[in-house]
């Protein structure tokens, strides 16, 4: 073999290492995204999947020591294995989640993660060894393959975040990346065909596997949609994977439900109970009612209630995900519910992180509504900390009022009272409210102000479907099993530590509280 052919082969090795490393990092973050969506707690799932993937790579690197012969054949079939297992991973996970017992989905995902990680760990040492066999100096071959691998890893991560997940979704992304693995294997098969004693077998298998993966990319998403449908009580009428979350709308017998990453956000049958409690007591408790801030609430339902007040002149809505707001503006099921509230001239919509927005916010707000998801991961936990509530206090008018959704005091009483303790630690007076919402169960809110609030003096507008002036004091009554401050039969009150950025105790409390629900 002449020098030109050797150079061509060595370049093929470097290109292959870069391309398969792109596939490897995409599979790694894909498994994290799948775990976040199916199993919840994104930070936990990304941590577990990345740890398992890296562990698998370590196992693969150890196994690679045993591979000293037929290096190209080994690489080809490793890529076929990664392509088939990784390609069908998302598709099969939805099926496992839909049809097999609880917990099986986690075992399946973690098993696939460590297997694909192991195969990925084998491929790089094999390529380095092959580059060395071609005649390239070992130091140079190792450095070049590692450079191609690491550079490809960065590109793969960016590709997943900005192109693959938002435009192709999780199932199709897995098949597309798998196709790349198999195409690389076929390319290497043809590049080194003179070394292969069973070239026809290796190439034919690769072509067959590629056709299977292409079929999966074309039809797998539709089949996975039927699997996903079984995860929801009602038929799915709208589904979108945004840059931040999976958005699902279901509809059955007049009941519209919105889910974000599998978590129910509202049911049209009883959302008025939630949103009336969120909005009207805070507006009634505020001295002025001109300038309002809504954090979250991209569905437009809280804004719908706010627009009943002529005194309100300006509503700023801060919601991280533009896709949720766009759906609330354009999907007829949502506009029927929110009455096109987000198109009102009073409403100014910003797509920012709520914490970051509060750090740079200007002026004061008469009413602040905090309608954010539960604190089930680190990124959301910061929006339930002393530091965040201090920022809110600093931008609350002296006679203003704030209402915070604070999860369920029935299912997670310690979570609810930890949030209350945290708000109180920010030098705010609080009143505790809870309301029965059939689709959610008992749900808690915290009404806060700089000065003590007289609930019996609050005046509500007339056009509410659920809330009345007389029933507000009743919403403050909690049963013994709903009040985590009460300890023991003697009714002794214990101190609950606030949640802070430095000591985020709320995350652990939340996980323990919701474990069995």
C-alpha positions in Angstrom: 0.0 0.0 0.0 1.5 3.3 -1.1 1.8 6.4 1.1 -1.2 8.2 -0.4 -3.5 5.3 0.4 -2.1 5.1 4.0 -2.7 8.9 4.4 -6.2 8.5 3.1 -6.9 5.7 5.6 -5.5 7.6 8.5 -7.6 10.6 7.6 -10.6 8.3 7.5 -9.8 7.2 11.0 -9.7 10.8 12.3 -12.9 11.8 10.5 -14.7 8.6 11.8 -13.6 9.4 15.4 -14.9 12.9 15.2 -18.3 11.9 13.7 -18.9 9.0 16.1 -18.0 11.2 19.0 -20.7 13.6 17.8 -23.1 10.7 17.9 -21.9 9.6 21.3 -22.5 13.0 23.0 -25.9 13.3 21.3 -26.9 9.9 22.7 -25.6 10.9 26.1 -27.7 14.1 26.3 -30.6 12.4 24.6 -30.8 9.8 27.3 -30.7 12.6 29.9 -33.6 14.4 28.1 -35.6 11.1 27.9 -35.1 10.6 31.6 -36.1 14.1 32.4 -39.3 13.8 30.4 -40.4 10.3 31.4 -39.0 10.1 35.0 -39.0 13.8 36.0 -36.4 15.8 37.9 -34.2 16.8 35.0 -31.0 17.5 37.1 -31.2 14.1 38.7 -31.8 12.3 35.4 -29.1 14.1 33.6 -26.7 13.4 36.4 -27.5 9.7 36.5 -27.4 9.2 32.7 -24.2 11.1 32.2 -22.6 9.2 35.2 -23.8 5.8 33.8 -22.7 6.7 30.3 -19.2 7.6 31.5 -19.0 4.5 33.6 -20.0 2.5 30.5 -17.2 4.2 28.6 -14.7 3.2 31.3 -15.9 -0.4 31.0 -15.6 -0.2 27.3 -12.1 1.2 27.5 -11.2 -1.8 29.7 -12.8 -4.3 27.3 -11.0 -2.7 24.3 -7.7 -4.0 25.7 -8.9 -7.5 24.6 -9.4 -6.4 21.0 -6.0 -6.6 19.3 -7.0 -8.3 16.0 -9.5 -7.4 13.3 -9.8 -3.9 14.5 -11.8 -2.6 11.6 -14.3 -5.4 11.8 -14.6 -4.7 15.6 -15.2 -1.0 14.9 -17.8 -1.7 12.2 -19.9 -4.0 14.4 -19.6 -1.7 17.4 -21.1 1.1 15.3 -23.9 -1.2 14.1 -24.6 -2.1 17.8 -24.6 1.6 18.8 -26.9 2.4 15.9 -29.4 -0.3 16.6 -29.6 0.0 20.4 -29.4 3.8 20.4 -31.7 4.3 17.5 -34.5 2.3 19.0 -33.9 3.6 22.6 -36.4 6.4 22.7 -39.0 4.5 20.7 -38.9 1.5 23.0 -38.7 3.6 26.2 -42.1 5.1 25.4 -43.5 1.5 24.8 -41.9 0.3 28.1 -43.4 3.2 30.0 -46.8 2.7 28.4 -47.2 -1.0 28.9 -44.8 -2.3 31.6 -45.0 -1.8 35.4 -43.7 1.3 37.1 -39.9 1.3 37.5 -39.3 -0.8 34.4 -38.8 2.4 32.3 -36.0 3.6 34.6 -34.3 0.2 34.5 -34.6 0.1 30.7 -33.2 3.7 30.2 -30.3 3.1 32.6 -29.5 -0.2 31.0 -29.5 1.2 27.5 -27.4 4.1 28.7 -24.6 1.9 30.2 -24.7 -0.4 27.1 -24.3 2.4 24.6 -21.7 4.0 26.9 -19.8 0.8 26.9 -19.8 0.4 23.2 -18.8 4.1 22.8 -15.9 3.5 25.2 -14.6 0.6 23.0 -14.6 2.5 19.7 -12.0 5.2 20.5 -9.2 2.9 21.7 -9.8 0.7 18.7 -9.5 3.6 16.3 -6.3 4.8 18.1 -4.8 1.3 17.7 -5.8 1.1 14.1 -4.3 4.5 13.3 -1.1 3.3 14.9 -1.2 0.0 12.9 -1.4 2.1 9.7 2.0 3.5 10.5 1.2 6.8 12.1 3.3 7.6 15.2 1.4 6.5 18.3 1.6 9.9 20.0 0.4 11.6 16.9 -2.4 9.1 16.3 -3.6 9.3 19.8 -3.6 13.1 19.9 -5.4 13.4 16.5 -8.1 10.9 17.4 -8.6 12.5 20.8 -8.8 15.9 19.2 -11.4 14.7 16.7 -13.3 13.0 19.5 -13.4 16.0 21.9 -14.1 18.6 19.1 -16.9 16.4 17.8 -18.3 16.2 21.3 -18.7 19.9 21.6 -20.3 20.1 18.1 -22.7 17.2 19.0 -23.9 18.9 22.2 -24.7 22.2 20.3 -26.3 20.2 17.5 -28.7 18.5 19.9 -29.7 21.7 21.8 -30.2 24.0 18.8 -31.3 21.7 16.0 -32.2 18.1 16.7 -34.4 18.2 19.8 -36.4 21.3 18.8 -36.9 20.3 15.2 -37.0 16.5 15.2 -38.0 15.5 18.7 -36.6 12.8 20.8 -37.7 9.7 18.9 -36.6 10.9 15.4 -33.4 12.3 16.7 -32.4 8.9 18.1 -33.0 7.3 14.7 -31.2 10.0 12.8 -28.1 9.8 14.9 -28.2 6.0 14.7 -28.2 6.3 10.9 -25.0 8.4 11.1 -23.3 5.7 13.2 -24.2 3.1 10.6 -23.3 5.2 7.6 -19.8 5.8 9.2 -19.5 2.0 9.7 -20.4 1.5 6.0 -17.9 4.1 4.9 -15.1 2.5 6.9 -16.2 -0.9 5.5 -15.7 0.3 1.9 -12.6 2.3 2.8 -10.9 -0.8 4.2 -12.6 -3.4 2.1 -9.3 -4.9 0.9 -8.6 -5.9 4.6 -11.9 -7.6 5.1 -12.2 -11.2 4.4 -16.0 -11.2 4.5 -16.6 -7.8 3.0 -20.0 -8.7 1.5 -21.4 -9.8 4.9 -20.3 -6.7 6.7 -21.5 -4.3 3.9 -24.8 -6.2 3.4 -25.5 -6.2 7.2 -24.8 -2.5 7.3 -27.1 -1.7 4.4 -29.9 -3.8 6.0 -29.5 -2.1 9.4 -29.5 1.3 7.7 -32.8 0.5 6.0 -34.3 -0.6 9.4 -33.2 2.6 11.0 -34.5 4.8 8.1 -37.9 3.0 8.5 -37.7 3.8 12.2 -37.1 7.4 11.4 -40.0 7.5 9.0 -42.6 5.6 11.0 -41.3 5.3 14.6 -42.5 8.7 15.8 -46.1 7.9 14.9 -45.9 4.6 16.7 -44.3 6.2 19.7 -47.1 8.8 19.7 -49.6 5.9 20.3 -47.4 4.7 23.2 -47.3 8.3 24.6 -51.1 8.5 24.3 -51.4 5.7 26.8 -49.6 7.9 29.4 -52.5 10.4 29.3 -56.0 9.8 30.3 -57.5 11.6 27.3 -56.7 11.8 23.5 -53.7 14.0 22.6 -54.8 16.8 20.3 -51.6 18.9 20.3 -48.0 17.9 20.9 -44.8 20.0 20.6 -41.3 19.6 21.8 -40.0 23.1 22.6 -36.5 24.1 23.5 -37.5 23.7 27.2 -40.2 21.0 27.5 -42.7 18.7 25.9 -46.1 20.5 25.5 -49.2 18.3 25.4 -52.8 19.2 25.1 -55.5 16.6 25.6 -59.3 16.8 25.0 -62.1 14.5 26.1 -65.8 15.2 26.5 -65.2 18.9 26.8 -62.3 18.7 29.2 -59.1 20.3 27.9 -55.9 19.6 29.8 -52.4 21.0 29.4 -49.3 19.0 30.4 -45.7 20.2 30.4 -43.1 17.4 30.5 -45.9 15.1 31.6 -47.1 17.2 34.5 -50.7 18.4 34.5 -50.9 22.2 34.5 -54.7 22.6 34.4 -58.0 21.0 33.5 -60.6 23.3 31.9 -63.2 21.7 34.1 -61.8 23.3 37.3 -59.0 25.7 36.3 -61.2 28.6 37.4 -60.8 27.5 41.0 -57.1 27.7 40.8 -56.8 31.0 38.8 -59.5 32.8 40.8 -57.7 32.0 44.0 -54.3 32.9 42.5 -55.5 36.3 41.2 -58.4 37.9 43.1 -57.3 37.9 46.8 -54.0 39.4 45.8 -55.6 42.1 43.7 -58.1 42.8 46.5 -55.3 43.0 49.1 -53.3 45.5 47.1 -53.8 49.3 47.7 -53.2 50.3 44.1 -54.0 48.0 41.1 -52.3 49.6 38.2 -49.1 47.7 37.6 -49.1 43.9 37.7 -46.3 41.3 37.3 -47.1 37.6 36.4 -44.2 35.1 36.6 -45.1 32.0 34.6 -48.7 31.8 33.5 -47.9 31.5 29.8 -51.3 29.9 29.2 -53.0 33.3 29.7 -55.5 32.1 32.3 -54.3 34.3 35.1 -54.1 37.3 32.7 -57.7 36.6 31.8 -58.7 37.1 35.4 -56.6 40.2 35.7 -58.2 41.9 32.7 -61.5 41.9 34.6 -60.1 44.9 36.5 -60.3 48.3 34.7 -57.9 49.8 37.2 -55.1 47.6 35.9 -53.2 49.5 33.3 -50.1 47.4 32.7 -49.5 43.6 32.9 -46.0 42.2 32.5 -45.9 38.5 31.9 -42.6 36.7 32.2 -42.6 33.1 30.8 -39.4 31.3 29.8 -40.9 29.2 27.0 -42.1 31.1 23.9 -43.8 27.9 22.6 -46.2 27.8 25.5 -47.2 31.4 24.9 -47.5 30.9 21.2 -49.8 27.9 21.7 -51.9 30.0 24.2 -52.2 32.7 21.5 -53.0 30.5 18.5 -54.6 27.2 19.6 -58.3 27.5 19.6 -58.8 25.3 22.7 -56.5 27.6 24.7 -57.8 30.9 23.3 -61.4 29.7 24.1 -60.3 29.4 27.7 -58.1 32.5 28.1 -60.4 34.6 26.0 -57.4 35.9 23.8 -56.1 37.6 27.0 -52.5 37.6 25.8 -53.4 39.7 22.8 -54.6 42.6 25.0 -52.8 45.9 24.6 -52.2 46.0 28.4 -50.1 42.8 28.3 -46.3 42.9 27.7 -44.8 39.5 27.3 -41.1 38.7 28.0 -39.4 35.4 27.6 -36.7 35.3 30.3 -35.7 33.4 33.3 -37.8 34.8 36.2 -34.8 35.0 38.6 -32.7 36.9 36.0 -35.6 39.2 35.2 -36.1 40.2 38.8 -32.4 40.9 39.2 -32.6 43.6 36.5 -36.3 44.7 36.9 -37.1 48.4 37.3 -39.6 50.0 39.5 -42.4 48.6 41.7 -45.4 46.4 41.0 -48.7 46.7 42.8 -49.5 43.0 42.4 -47.1 40.1 41.8 -48.4 36.7 40.9 -46.0 33.8 41.0 -47.5 31.0 38.9 -44.3 28.8 38.4 -43.9 25.0 38.2 -43.2 23.1 41.4 -39.6 23.1 42.7 -38.7 19.6 41.5 -35.2 20.4 40.3 -32.3 22.8 40.9 -33.3 25.3 38.2 -36.8 25.7 39.6 -35.7 25.5 43.2 -33.9 28.9 42.9 -37.4 30.4 42.2 -38.4 29.2 45.7 -35.5 30.6 47.7 -35.1 33.4 50.2 -33.0 35.3 47.7 -35.7 35.2 45.0 -38.5 36.2 47.4 -36.2 39.1 48.6 -36.0 40.3 45.0 -39.8 40.1 44.7 -40.2 42.1 48.0 -37.8 44.7 46.7 -40.1 45.3 43.7 -43.4 45.1 45.5 -45.2 48.4 46.2 -45.4 49.4 49.8 -49.1 48.6 49.9 -48.9 45.9 47.2 -49.7 42.2 47.5 -48.2 39.0 46.1 -49.7 35.5 45.6 -47.5 32.4 45.2 -48.6 29.0 44.1 -47.0 26.7 46.6 -47.9 23.1 45.7 -50.2 20.8 47.8 -50.4 21.0 51.6 -52.3 17.6 51.4 -49.7 15.6 49.4 -46.6 17.7 50.3 -47.3 19.6 53.6 -43.6 20.1 54.5 -43.0 21.5 51.0 -45.8 24.0 51.4 -44.7 25.2 54.9 -41.1 25.4 53.8 -42.1 27.8 51.1 -44.2 29.8 53.6 -41.2 29.9 56.0 -39.0 31.1 53.1 -41.4 33.9 52.2 -41.6 34.9 55.8 -37.9 35.0 56.1 -37.9 37.7 53.3 -39.6 40.0 55.8 -43.0 39.6 54.3 -46.3 39.0 56.2 -48.1 35.9 54.9 -51.6 34.4 54.9 -52.0 30.7 54.0 -54.8 29.6 51.7 -55.7 26.3 50.1 -58.5 25.3 47.8 -59.9 22.0 46.5 -59.2 21.5 42.8 -60.6 18.1 41.7 -58.0 17.5 38.9 -55.2 18.4 41.3 -56.5 17.7 44.8 -56.0 20.2 47.6 -53.7 23.0 46.5 -51.9 25.7 48.4 -51.3 29.4 47.9 -49.4 32.0 50.0 -50.6 35.5 50.0 -47.9 37.9 51.0 -47.5 41.7 51.7 -45.2 44.1 53.5 -48.0 44.7 56.1 -50.4 42.3 57.8 -53.4 41.3 55.6 -57.0 41.6 56.9 -58.7 38.8 54.9 -62.1 39.7 56.3 -61.8 43.2 54.7 -61.0 42.0 51.2 -63.6 42.9 48.5 -63.9 40.7 45.4 -65.4 41.5 42.1 -68.7 39.8 41.3 -67.9 37.9 38.1 -66.2 34.8 39.6 -67.4 31.2 39.1 -66.1 29.9 42.4 -64.7 32.4 44.8 -66.8 34.6 47.1 -65.8 37.1 49.7 -67.3 35.1 52.5 -65.4 31.9 51.7 -61.9 33.4 51.8 -61.5 33.1 55.6 -62.5 29.4 55.2 -59.6 28.8 52.8 -57.2 29.6 55.6 -58.3 26.6 57.7 -55.9 23.6 57.5 -56.3 20.2 59.0 -53.8 18.7 61.3 -52.3 16.4 58.6 -51.9 19.5 56.3 -49.8 21.5 58.7 -46.2 20.3 58.9 -45.5 23.0 61.6 -47.5 21.0 64.1 -45.5 18.3 65.8 -46.9 15.6 68.1 -50.3 15.2 69.8 -49.8 18.3 72.0 -49.9 20.6 68.9 -46.5 22.0 69.5 -45.3 24.2 66.6 -41.8 23.4 65.2 -39.6 25.8 63.3 -39.1 25.0 59.6 -35.9 26.2 58.0 -36.2 28.5 54.9 -34.9 27.4 51.5 -31.8 29.3 50.2 -29.5 29.1 47.3 -26.7 28.0 49.6 -28.8 25.4 51.4 -31.5 24.2 48.9 -33.3 21.9 51.4 -36.6 22.2 49.5 -35.5 19.8 46.7 -35.0 16.9 49.0 -38.2 17.7 50.9 -40.1 17.8 47.6 -38.7 14.4 46.4 -39.6 12.7 49.7 -43.1 14.3 49.8 -44.2 13.3 46.3 -42.4 9.9 46.2 -45.7 7.9 46.6 -48.0 10.1 44.5 
